[in-house]
């Protein structure tokens, strides 16, 4: 049995330094001190890892949560009222939309990328090391996305209510909330060495300890592969980039080099 763990998401922005300043100076996120590359920046978040990257100039435009965005990460906070005070003090735009899963805020970050903030009594918010509880996804076909993330990537359906599915993982790991109302994304056709994930504002990643076996499994399931199994020497990882049922980019990764693969 292959185990896939949703534990990371990448965000592609056109201005990495400006976005980095927003998250570090205005929200207070701490970033890794050894992340000095101007093309990416990793923050010290909990539950899910959050990393910024330089977007492709022709980043895709998909209207779901916002321009170009199908995935919306959510931060767990202890009190929404305190979160509102913090956002207002930093002049950060937000709204309070209705949700099937309780009270939430939607925050607008750099380049109009949306986040949600959800109240959780089990969390004591630490903005330097915020808990990213998971990802929300708007789906064109709820059943197709449910099948992709449960039957292919192994998540578990915890509950469903009013057009929303809550998928979970063992041991309080990140969750995936899938809502109706998505827009199908036609995956890009990168040229040469271009990285397809960087065409998307946000992509998510599932870690595995056997990416070769995972590669065979994904092909058996007729998954749409955007970029084949590749070892990346610059960050010492081996990954596959595939598209979910709506064309959104999903990474499957094993950290470290896998024998028998050439590096890129």
N, C-alpha and C positions, 0 to 999 in steps of 0.2 A: 504493500500500500504506500502511495506517495503522499507525504504530508506537505501541504502548502500553508504558509502563514502570512496573512496580510499584516504588514508591520512598517510600511514605508510609503511615502508619496513624494513625487517630484513636482515642482512648480516651475514652469518656464516663463520668464518675464523678459521684456526687452531691455530693461534697465536694472541690472542686478544690484549695483551699489545703492540706488534709490530704494528698491524694495527691501534690501538688507537693513537700511537705516530705519525704514518704517517698522519692521518687526523687532529690531533690536533697541531702537531709541524711543519709539512711541509706545510699543506694546511691552517692551522690556525683556524680550526673549534673549537668552544667552546663546551665543554661537560658539562652536568649537574653535579654540584658539589657534589650532594648527591648520584651520581652513583659510589659507591665504590666497587661494586662486581667485582671481576676479571674475571668473566665469561660473563659479558655484559657491554656495555658502550653506553649511549645515548647522542647524540649531539644536540645542540641548533639550529637546522635547521628550515627553514620556509617552509610553504606550505605542505611539507611531513616530517614526523618524520623519522629519520635515527638512527637505533640502531644496534650495533655489538653484536654478540653472539659467543660462543665457538661452533665450528662445530663438528658434529659427525665424528669420525675417518674415517668412510667410506663414506664421502661426495660424492655425485653423480658427475659423469663426463659427461657433456652434451656439445657438441660443437655447440655453436650458436654465441654469441658475443665473447666468449672465452671458456677456459676449464671449463666446468661445469656451464655455465651461460646462462640462457635464458632471464632474465630480466636485462635491463641496465638503471640505474637511470640517469636522466639528470639534470644538474645544469644550471640555467639561469645566464648569465653574460652580462654586458653592452657592453663590447668590447672584441671580440675574440683576437685582437692583444695584449691587456693588459694581457689577460689570458695566451697567449703564452709566454709572457715575464716572468710571474710568474712561470709557469711550468718549463721553461728553467732554471730560477734562482735556482729552487729546484731540478734540475736534474731528473724531473719526465718524464717518457716516454709518448709520445702522437703522434697522427697522425691526418691527416685532410681528412677523407673520404668524398665521395660525399653523399649528402642527398637530398631527395625530398622536405624537409622543410627548406631549406636554409643552410648557412654555419655552420659547427659544428667542434668540436674537439673530439677525443676519447682519454681519459686519462687512463693509466694503473696503477691501485692501487695495494695494497698488495695482494699477492697470485694470481696475474694476473687478478684480477677482474676489468672489464672495466666500466667506466663512460663516458657519453658524456657531452659536454659543448655546449650550444646553445646561440646564441646572441639574446638579447631582449632589445629593446630601452626603455622599461618600467621599467627596473631593474637597480638599482644602487648596484653593487655587494658589499657585506660585507662578507668577507671570514670567519669571526667569526660566522656569522649567515646566511649561504648561502641559497638561494631559490632553493629548489629542485622542479622543475616544473612538474615532473611526471616520468613516466617509459616507456622505450621502450621494446618491446617484439617481438622476432622473432617467427613466426608461421609456423607450417607445413601446416595447412589448414586455410587460412585466413578467409573463410566464417564460419568455425566452431568456431574459436576464437571470431569473431565478434558476433556470436549468444550467446556465453557464456557470454561475458562481457556486452552485451546490453540487451539481453532478460532475463538473469538470474540475473545479478548484476546491471542492470539498468543504465549503462552508455549510453551516446548519441553519435551517429555517427555525427561528425561535418563536416568532409570531407574525401575524399579518392583520392589519386593520385599515379599513378605508383607503384602499389603493396603495398601501405601503407595506413592504416586507422588511422585517428585521432579521438579518443573518448574523450569526455569531460564530465564535471560535472557542476552543477550550481555554481555561485558565485566565479568564478576564482579558483576553486579547482584544484587539480592535474589532469593531462591528461595522457592518455595512447596512445602511438603510436605503432601500430601493423604492422610489416613488414613481408613480405614473407621470407622464408629461414630458418625456424626453424628445430629442430630435436626433435622427440617425446621422452619424458622421461618416462621410466617405473618407476612408483612410488615405493619407498622402502617399505619393509615389516618390520617395526620396531618390536622389541621384547620387551615384558613387558611394562615398563614405558618410553621407548625411545620416543623422540619427533620427529615426521616425518619431520617437517619443517627444522630441523637442518641438514638434509641430503642434503639440497639444498643450493647453495651459496647465493642466494637471494630469498626471498619470499615476497609477497605483502599482504597488509591487508586492508580490508574494514570494517569500523566501522558501527554498527547498534545500535539502541536504543531498539530493541526487538529481541534478539538473539534466544529466544525460537520460535517465529513466523518464523524467518529466517530459523531455522533448519527444520521446517515443510515444508517451501517453497522449500528449496534446495532438500529435499528428493522427493517432488512432481515433481521436474524437473529432477530427476534421476541423480543428481550430484554425482560424485565419492567422497566419504567421506574417507579421510585418517585417521582422528582422530575424534571421536564423540564429541558431546557437552560436555564440561568439564569446571568446575570452577577451577582456579589456585590460590591458596591462596598466593603464594609467590609474585605475582604481581597484585593480586586482579582484575582478569578479567575472563570472560567466553567466550570460543571460540569454533569454529569448524574449522578444517583444511580440505580443499577439494582440488581436482586437477582440473585444467582447461582442455580445450579440448586437450592440448598437454602434460598433465601430470605434469604441474608445480604447485607448492604448493601455495595455496591462503588461507589466514586466514579470517574468518568472526568473529568479536569480539564485545562484549559489555563489557565495563569496569565496574567493580563492581560485587558483587555476585548476582546471580539470584536465587530466592527462589526455593527450591525443588531440587537443584543439590548438590551432594557430591563434596568435593574438591579433587584435585589431588596434 
